[in-house]
Amino acid sequence: REVLKLVADGLGNREIAARLFISPKTASVHVSNILAKLNVASRTQAAAVAHREGLG
């Protein structure tokens, strides 16, 4: 949920990594997993889901 909120806030993988004290590669993997779980193809679509769910 935290990574999804940061995606919805418009942050890139490097920025997400810095905020969560993880590597950019780990952030990228988390984002990819979120896209797959939400069955969406883009960060924009994931952000729309987050906003709809009240996370963004």
Phi, psi and omega per residue, in radians:
R1 nan -0.669 -3.115
E2 -1.153 -0.755 3.119
V3 -1.124 -0.748 3.129
L4 -1.060 -0.720 3.114
K5 -1.083 -0.708 3.131
L6 -1.183 -0.649 3.044
V7 -1.069 -0.793 -3.136
A8 -1.101 -0.523 3.104
D9 -1.354 -0.063 3.066
G10 1.606 0.202 -3.122
L11 -1.369 2.550 3.051
G12 -1.519 3.057 -3.093
N13 -1.041 -0.716 3.140
R14 -1.112 -0.719 -3.138
E15 -1.191 -0.717 3.088
I16 -1.062 -0.795 -3.140
A17 -1.019 -0.785 -3.132
A18 -1.112 -0.728 -3.128
R19 -1.151 -0.626 -3.049
L20 -1.750 0.060 3.131
F21 1.003 0.794 3.073
I22 -2.237 2.967 3.131
S23 -1.348 2.695 3.078
P24 -1.006 -0.613 3.117
K25 -1.130 -0.736 3.101
T26 -1.107 -0.730 3.093
A27 -1.057 -0.737 3.122
S28 -1.062 -0.744 3.121
V29 -1.116 -0.758 3.118
H30 -1.056 -0.783 3.140
V31 -1.095 -0.774 3.123
S32 -1.056 -0.735 3.114
N33 -1.125 -0.671 3.106
I34 -1.116 -0.791 3.125
L35 -1.024 -0.736 3.138
A36 -1.155 -0.776 -3.129
K37 -1.112 -0.631 -3.138
L38 -1.467 -0.133 -3.118
N39 1.014 0.810 3.091
V40 -2.165 2.797 -3.049
A41 -1.768 -0.215 -3.050
S42 -2.488 2.838 3.072
R43 -1.102 -0.604 3.133
T44 -1.086 -0.774 3.108
Q45 -1.133 -0.697 3.102
A46 -1.096 -0.704 3.104
A47 -1.099 -0.678 3.112
A48 -1.094 -0.733 3.095
V49 -1.095 -0.770 3.141
A50 -1.046 -0.778 3.131
H51 -1.123 -0.709 3.130
R52 -1.100 -0.607 -3.133
E53 -1.521 0.006 3.104
G54 1.427 0.360 -3.125
L55 -1.646 -0.367 -3.016
G56 -1.808 nan nan
